[in-house]
Amino acid sequence: MITIDEQKCTLCGECIPICVRRILQKGETSVEIIDPAMCLYCGHCKAICPADAFQFSGGNDQFLPVPSKKEIPSPAVFFRFLRRRRSLRLYQDRLVEKTKLKMLLEAGRYAPTGSNRQACEYVVVSGRKALDEVCTLAIRNLQKQGKELQKVIDEYTRKKTPLPEEWASRQTLPPVWERIAGKWQEGVDQLLHHAPALIIIHMKKSIATTPEIDAAIASTQMVLLAETLGLGTCYIGFLIWAIEDSGELKKTLGIPPENKTLVAFTVGYPKVEFLRFVARNPAKDNWVGEFN
């Protein structure tokens, strides 16, 4: 529930144009809420109100003052920071402190979501005993998927028919998954890279309006914060496919059957130090309209 303290409201009107749902209007003594049920609880009105006249039924203590402009890094420094992050696949044999893992979850929690649905749910796995179990189940499932995929590929090859687009992008994966499985038997983890921790983002898709985007934004904030904590991360797409195809793996991770796994990434202290920035191909862009 959202309310306005009429004694505090000065009728400055700052909140009215910033309201996402346009449910605020000027009244005789204070701003009025036209339709409270339409409120997204995004907090824009409270964040901009000089008098702090808006109150919510919960979470008011989180509306702390924003950092000063002096605390915000310059564009050049921030851009260099963004280019600094690399996917890490060599980790120290050292657990990540729970306090730091909680900080990563907080970074995800405060990420924007479509219609402010905040539907992201998280699984944190720490320690190699639990991660080895995840690896075993995931690799077993990937092998199964690989064999099924190879049958499809062989059938299209026999018919001399081009693979459908949905299969074409995965046609090189069966041997990759077999190699991962072989290395796992040798004690080498080429799926989670012997990382000490793993974070998974999942959600009930019927709740979110933009589930994939929400999870991607949340994870981006999390992996960038990890860099400031001296931690490295690596997104594990293969694990997502395994989780979504394995009820046993979902049960082990505590992910409800109806929830969709969207992001998985490893976390740990780097065993190496990168000395150079990331290189990328030029952006494929198309500019429309007028520019200064």
C-alpha positions as CSV (number, residue, x, y, z in Angstrom):
1,M,0.0,0.0,0.0
2,I,1.2,3.5,-0.8
3,T,0.1,6.6,1.1
4,I,0.9,10.3,1.2
5,D,1.5,12.2,4.4
6,E,-0.5,15.3,3.8
7,Q,1.3,17.2,6.5
8,K,4.6,16.7,4.7
9,C,3.5,17.2,1.1
10,T,4.3,20.7,-0.2
11,L,2.5,20.3,-3.5
12,C,5.7,20.9,-5.4
13,G,4.5,18.4,-8.1
14,E,7.9,16.7,-8.6
15,C,6.4,13.3,-8.2
16,I,3.6,13.6,-10.8
17,P,5.5,13.4,-14.1
18,I,7.9,10.7,-12.8
19,C,5.1,8.3,-11.8
20,V,5.3,5.3,-14.2
21,R,1.6,4.6,-14.1
22,R,0.5,8.2,-14.0
23,I,-1.7,7.8,-11.0
24,L,-0.7,11.0,-9.2
25,Q,-2.4,14.4,-9.4
26,K,-2.4,17.7,-7.5
27,G,-5.2,18.0,-4.9
28,E,-6.2,20.9,-2.7
29,T,-3.9,20.2,0.2
30,S,-1.5,17.5,-1.2
31,V,-0.8,15.3,-4.1
32,E,-3.5,12.6,-4.5
33,I,-3.2,9.0,-5.6
34,I,-5.9,8.4,-8.2
35,D,-5.7,4.6,-8.2
36,P,-3.5,3.0,-5.6
37,A,-4.1,-0.5,-7.0
38,M,-2.2,0.5,-10.2
39,C,1.0,1.3,-8.2
40,L,4.1,-0.6,-9.2
41,Y,5.8,0.2,-5.9
42,C,8.9,1.3,-7.9
43,G,9.5,4.1,-5.4
44,H,10.3,6.8,-7.9
45,C,7.8,9.2,-6.2
46,K,9.4,8.6,-2.8
47,A,12.9,8.9,-4.2
48,I,12.3,12.3,-5.8
49,C,10.1,13.8,-3.0
50,P,12.0,16.6,-1.2
51,A,9.7,16.3,1.8
52,D,9.7,12.4,1.9
53,A,5.9,12.5,2.0
54,F,5.3,9.1,0.4
55,Q,5.1,6.0,2.6
56,F,4.9,2.3,1.6
57,S,3.6,-0.5,3.7
58,G,7.1,-1.9,3.8
59,G,10.7,-1.2,2.8
60,N,10.7,2.5,3.7
61,D,14.0,2.1,5.5
62,Q,15.7,1.2,2.2
63,F,15.1,4.6,0.7
64,L,18.5,5.9,1.8
65,P,20.1,9.1,0.4
66,V,21.8,8.4,-3.0
67,P,25.6,8.8,-3.3
68,S,27.0,12.3,-4.1
69,K,28.1,12.9,-7.7
70,K,31.7,12.9,-6.3
71,E,31.3,9.3,-5.3
72,I,30.4,8.2,-8.9
73,P,33.4,7.1,-11.0
74,S,34.2,9.0,-14.1
75,P,33.0,7.6,-17.4
76,A,36.6,6.7,-18.4
77,V,37.3,4.9,-15.1
78,F,34.0,3.0,-15.2
79,F,34.5,2.0,-18.8
80,R,37.9,0.6,-18.0
81,F,36.4,-1.3,-15.1
82,L,33.8,-2.8,-17.4
83,R,36.5,-3.9,-19.8
84,R,38.5,-5.4,-17.0
85,R,36.2,-8.3,-16.3
86,R,37.0,-11.7,-17.9
87,S,35.4,-15.1,-17.5
88,L,37.5,-17.0,-14.9
89,R,38.2,-20.7,-15.1
90,L,41.1,-21.0,-12.7
91,Y,40.2,-20.7,-9.0
92,Q,42.0,-21.0,-5.8
93,D,41.1,-23.9,-3.5
94,R,39.4,-21.5,-1.1
95,L,35.8,-21.0,0.0
96,V,34.2,-17.7,-0.7
97,E,33.0,-16.1,2.5
98,K,29.2,-16.2,3.0
99,T,29.2,-12.5,3.7
100,K,30.5,-11.8,0.2
101,L,28.1,-14.2,-1.4
102,K,25.3,-12.4,0.4
103,M,26.6,-9.1,-1.0
104,L,26.3,-10.6,-4.5
105,L,22.7,-11.6,-3.9
106,E,22.0,-8.0,-2.7
107,A,23.4,-6.7,-6.0
108,G,21.0,-8.9,-7.8
109,R,18.1,-8.0,-5.6
110,Y,18.4,-4.3,-6.3
111,A,18.6,-4.8,-10.1
112,P,15.6,-3.4,-12.1
113,T,13.0,-5.8,-13.3
114,G,10.1,-5.5,-15.8
115,S,7.1,-3.9,-14.1
116,N,9.0,-4.2,-10.8
117,R,7.9,-7.8,-10.5
118,Q,11.2,-8.8,-8.6
119,A,10.6,-12.4,-9.5
120,C,14.3,-13.6,-9.5
121,E,15.1,-16.4,-7.1
122,Y,18.5,-17.6,-6.2
123,V,20.4,-20.8,-5.4
124,V,23.8,-20.6,-3.9
125,V,26.0,-23.8,-3.8
126,S,29.2,-23.7,-1.9
127,G,31.9,-26.3,-1.3
128,R,33.2,-29.0,-3.6
129,K,31.2,-31.8,-2.0
130,A,27.9,-30.2,-3.1
131,L,29.3,-29.0,-6.3
132,D,30.7,-32.4,-7.2
133,E,27.2,-33.8,-6.9
134,V,25.9,-31.0,-9.2
135,C,28.7,-31.8,-11.7
136,T,27.9,-35.5,-11.7
137,L,24.2,-35.1,-12.3
138,A,24.7,-32.3,-14.9
139,I,27.4,-34.1,-16.9
140,R,25.4,-37.3,-16.9
141,N,22.4,-35.3,-18.3
142,L,24.5,-33.5,-20.9
143,Q,25.8,-36.9,-22.1
144,K,22.3,-38.0,-22.5
145,Q,21.3,-34.9,-24.4
146,G,24.4,-35.2,-26.6
147,K,23.5,-38.8,-27.6
148,E,19.9,-37.7,-28.5
149,L,21.2,-34.7,-30.4
150,Q,23.7,-36.9,-32.3
151,K,20.9,-39.2,-33.4
152,V,19.0,-36.2,-34.9
153,I,22.2,-34.9,-36.6
154,D,22.9,-38.4,-38.1
155,E,19.3,-38.7,-39.3
156,Y,19.5,-35.3,-41.2
157,T,22.9,-36.2,-42.5
158,R,21.6,-39.5,-43.8
159,K,18.7,-37.8,-45.6
160,K,21.1,-35.1,-46.8
161,T,18.8,-32.5,-45.4
162,P,20.0,-29.3,-43.8
163,L,19.6,-29.2,-40.0
164,P,16.9,-26.9,-38.7
165,E,18.2,-23.7,-37.2
166,E,17.3,-24.8,-33.7
167,W,19.7,-27.8,-34.0
168,A,22.4,-26.3,-36.2
169,S,23.8,-24.1,-33.5
170,R,24.3,-27.1,-31.2
171,Q,25.6,-29.7,-33.7
172,T,29.2,-29.4,-32.4
173,L,28.2,-30.0,-28.8
174,P,27.9,-33.8,-28.5
175,P,31.7,-34.4,-28.7
176,V,32.3,-31.4,-26.3
177,W,30.0,-32.9,-23.7
178,E,31.6,-36.3,-24.1
179,R,35.0,-34.8,-23.6
180,I,33.7,-33.0,-20.4
181,A,32.4,-36.4,-19.2
182,G,35.7,-38.1,-19.9
183,K,37.7,-35.5,-18.1
184,W,35.3,-35.7,-15.1
185,Q,36.1,-39.4,-14.9
186,E,39.7,-38.4,-14.6
187,G,39.0,-35.9,-11.9
188,V,39.1,-32.8,-14.0
189,D,36.1,-30.4,-13.8
190,Q,35.6,-28.8,-17.2
191,L,32.0,-27.8,-16.4
192,L,32.3,-25.7,-13.2
193,H,36.1,-25.5,-13.4
194,H,36.7,-26.6,-9.8
195,A,35.1,-23.4,-8.6
196,P,34.3,-23.2,-4.9
197,A,30.8,-21.6,-5.3
198,L,28.0,-21.4,-7.8
199,I,25.0,-19.1,-8.1
200,I,21.9,-19.9,-10.1
201,I,19.0,-17.5,-10.9
202,H,15.6,-19.0,-11.6
203,M,12.0,-17.8,-11.5
204,K,8.4,-18.6,-12.0
205,K,8.0,-17.2,-15.5
206,S,4.3,-16.6,-15.1
207,I,5.1,-13.9,-12.5
208,A,7.7,-12.0,-14.5
209,T,7.0,-9.9,-17.6
210,T,10.6,-10.1,-18.9
211,P,12.2,-13.1,-17.1
212,E,15.3,-13.5,-19.3
213,I,16.1,-9.8,-19.2
214,D,15.5,-9.6,-15.5
215,A,17.9,-12.4,-14.8
216,A,20.5,-11.1,-17.1
217,I,20.5,-7.6,-15.5
218,A,20.6,-9.1,-12.0
219,S,23.5,-11.4,-12.9
220,T,25.4,-8.5,-14.6
221,Q,25.3,-6.4,-11.4
222,M,26.3,-9.5,-9.4
223,V,29.4,-10.4,-11.5
224,L,30.5,-6.7,-11.6
225,L,30.3,-6.4,-7.8
226,A,32.2,-9.7,-7.6
227,E,35.2,-7.9,-9.3
228,T,35.3,-5.3,-6.5
229,L,35.4,-8.0,-3.9
230,G,38.4,-9.7,-5.5
231,L,36.3,-12.5,-6.9
232,G,36.1,-13.9,-10.4
233,T,33.1,-15.4,-12.2
234,C,32.1,-17.5,-15.2
235,Y,28.7,-18.0,-16.8
236,I,27.9,-21.7,-17.3
237,G,25.4,-22.1,-20.1
238,F,25.7,-25.9,-20.3
239,L,24.5,-26.1,-16.7
240,I,21.3,-24.3,-17.5
241,W,20.5,-26.8,-20.2
242,A,21.2,-29.7,-17.8
243,I,19.1,-28.3,-15.0
244,E,16.1,-27.7,-17.4
245,D,16.3,-31.2,-18.7
246,S,16.8,-33.0,-15.3
247,G,14.1,-33.2,-12.6
248,E,16.7,-34.8,-10.3
249,L,19.1,-31.9,-10.7
250,K,16.3,-29.4,-10.0
251,K,15.3,-31.3,-6.9
252,T,18.9,-31.4,-5.7
253,L,19.2,-27.6,-6.1
254,G,15.8,-26.9,-4.6
255,I,14.4,-25.4,-7.8
256,P,10.6,-25.8,-8.1
257,P,9.6,-27.9,-11.1
258,E,7.6,-25.0,-12.5
259,N,10.5,-22.5,-12.3
260,K,12.7,-21.7,-15.2
261,T,16.5,-21.7,-14.8
262,L,17.9,-18.6,-16.5
263,V,21.4,-17.9,-15.4
264,A,24.2,-19.9,-13.7
265,F,27.7,-18.6,-12.9
266,T,30.7,-19.8,-10.8
267,V,32.3,-17.7,-8.2
268,G,35.7,-17.8,-6.6
269,Y,39.1,-16.3,-5.9
270,P,41.3,-16.1,-9.0
271,K,44.3,-18.3,-9.3
272,V,45.6,-16.1,-12.1
273,E,45.9,-12.4,-12.7
274,F,45.0,-11.0,-16.1
275,L,47.2,-8.2,-17.4
276,R,45.2,-7.0,-20.4
277,F,41.7,-5.8,-21.3
278,V,39.1,-7.9,-23.1
279,A,39.0,-7.6,-26.9
280,R,35.8,-7.7,-28.8
281,N,34.6,-7.4,-32.4
282,P,33.2,-4.0,-33.5
283,A,29.6,-3.4,-32.6
284,K,27.0,-4.1,-35.3
285,D,24.9,-0.9,-35.1
286,N,22.3,1.1,-36.9
287,W,21.7,4.7,-35.9
288,V,18.2,6.1,-36.6
289,G,17.2,9.7,-36.1
290,E,19.1,12.9,-35.3
291,F,22.3,13.2,-33.2
292,N,24.5,15.9,-31.9
